[in-house]
Amino acid sequence: MTKFSELCPDSIVYKNVSYDPSIKGITADSRKVYDNYIFVAIDGCNYNGENFIPAAIKRGAKVIITKKAQYKNFHKSDCIFLTSNNVRKTYAEIASKYYKEQPKLIVGVTGTNGKTSTAWYTNKIWTLSGIKSASIGTLGIDTGESIKTTNLTTPDPVILSKTLRDLEKNKVRNTIIEASSHGLSQYRLGGIKFSISAITSLGRDHLDYHKTYSNYVESKLKLFKETTIEDGVAIINSDIQDCNLFIRAAKIKKLKIISVGKNNRSNWSYKVIGIKDSLKIIEVSYKGKKTTLNTNIVGNFQISNLLISMAIALESGLSRDQIERIIPQLSSPPGRLENVVTNNRMPPIFIDYAHTPDALENSLKALRPYVRNKLVVVFGCGGNRDKGKRPLMGKIAQVNSDKIIVTDDNPRSENPSDIRSQIIKECPDAIEIPDRKEAIYSAIKNLTKGDVLLVAGKGHETQQIYHKEKRFFSDKKVIKEIIK
């Protein structure tokens, strides 16, 4: 067991206390407290952890960390109460110290869209180069040998630190972590120091939580301002509107800045030459050297993610030749502009996780070159989330597709009909089919030669949420069943 004095971070004062308990674990969930645990009383969105302090003490907590000094009223002779101005950050720092072993190289990637794809490509490049590596994010914990699913893009600090400890024990050398805006804002990554950090894209998302776009951007900036080591590397998509904010943050932190974009003034730049036999031909330029690569990856935005992965791989120690030999072997990650039809007699059918205005627009524009007749889209929007993006996505579908079917995504506790009507307001010609399976069936049944179908919003997900009920639902599985 570890003494608490060894875990105590600089963010809280621990002195003049003679009692130094041995610690067996740390949690922010009072139900998971056992003897000799640290309980961190986090003020959450739906609950206040401070209300559970008595329960945590009763279950055997030996250290309580809270933001309010008055909770010392619960004092016991064998229980220490400590206060912190940033309880969430303290939680992450203690978790990192408790599960102290970590892989040698840790990379963080953030962005409105593209985090999962960039993490996927980077991990595959490392794996195919013979490096034992892993990615942690929306798809789960991917070691190349298996994928263990998780519920969050950026897990809880204890789960994350324990995962990194376990990866290191299994000889994993490189790890890339998706840093979501929630994860950064809530300091879930507060105990990790990234050697390399990247930003893939920036658009509107999660304003139901962040309230304003500036708050959302500020959460993304934390990756460069707070969690990347000094003299680390910042890889920045120079095509994003607010890239200068990230460049400025990286300069203040004295990070090595690598820019990636279509502009030939970027350190890494690319140009799509064309499509031949379903392969995209791209010209890549870095340090004055140009090379031509072939890939079956669909979409210019995915090519941008691919280049960011190449930049990460190079900064991690691989050679450019090594990386470029691997590129033709890569394919899109599950649910990211994934072509789920292998039958050449059928028109192409793609699924994509696109659930933001930018992502839907990028996906539709990416598929347009493959369309000879109509571009058909099936999509909806999630309930209890940013309502402002619903008409925006309706308008994007109206402008960029030829046929629209509006259906349910994850309505959660909202009225599904209200969500659909808010979308259809900006795409009045859309067909409304509430049942997602029926909507997909209708779209496939009416496809003709030269059409392309995009089923958007859920991608790799395997459930639909209605109120508190989670129903199994996989776009990919439904499509394959209908075709069969």
Secondary structure as UniProt FT lines:
FT   STRAND          2..3
FT   HELIX           4..7
FT   TURN            10..11
FT   STRAND          22..23
FT   STRAND          25..27
FT   HELIX           30..32
FT   TURN            35..36
FT   STRAND          37..40
FT   HELIX           49..52
FT   HELIX           53..58
FT   TURN            59..60
FT   STRAND          61..66
FT   HELIX           69..74
FT   TURN            77..78
FT   STRAND          79..83
FT   HELIX           87..98
FT   STRAND          105..110
FT   HELIX           115..128
FT   TURN            129..130
FT   STRAND          133..137
FT   TURN            138..139
FT   STRAND          140..142
FT   STRAND          147..148
FT   HELIX           157..169
FT   TURN            170..171
FT   STRAND          174..178
FT   HELIX           181..185
FT   TURN            186..191
FT   STRAND          194..199
FT   HELIX           207..210
FT   HELIX           213..225
FT   STRAND          228..237
FT   TURN            238..239
FT   TURN            241..242
FT   HELIX           243..252
FT   TURN            253..254
FT   STRAND          256..261
FT   TURN            264..265
FT   STRAND          268..276
FT   TURN            277..278
FT   STRAND          279..286
FT   TURN            287..288
FT   STRAND          289..295
FT   HELIX           300..315
FT   TURN            316..317
FT   HELIX           320..326
FT   HELIX           327..329
FT   TURN            334..335
FT   STRAND          338..339
FT   TURN            344..345
FT   STRAND          349..352
FT   HELIX           357..367
FT   HELIX           368..370
FT   STRAND          375..379
FT   TURN            383..384
FT   TURN            387..388
FT   HELIX           389..400
FT   STRAND          403..406
FT   HELIX           416..424
FT   TURN            425..426
FT   TURN            428..429
FT   STRAND          431..432
FT   HELIX           436..445
FT   TURN            449..450
FT   STRAND          452..456
FT   TURN            459..460
FT   STRAND          463..466
FT   TURN            467..468
FT   STRAND          469..472
FT   HELIX           475..483
//
